[in-house]
Amino acid sequence: MLSSIDVTVNQVVELLRKLPPRQQLRVLSRVLPELEHALPAAEAKERESLRGLWRGLDVTEEDIAQVRREMWGHFPREDV
């Protein structure tokens, strides 16, 4: 690795753009596997439980029926 030379991302990108597309792909295909191994594996985030999400809400059968009537009130539409 060339640690004694300070190379910026923009310089690398400019050099890469000067290569033909096939050679650009060759460079990427050599570098990407190395990067995948160098990066730590992404840890799965612990999901927050949705248990008790509706606790404290008083949703009745009539509330659900009313919302259904509102949603389906204009179905099927003539303009569709």
Residue pairs with C-beta under 8 A, 6 or more apart in sequence:
16 24
16 27
17 24
19 27
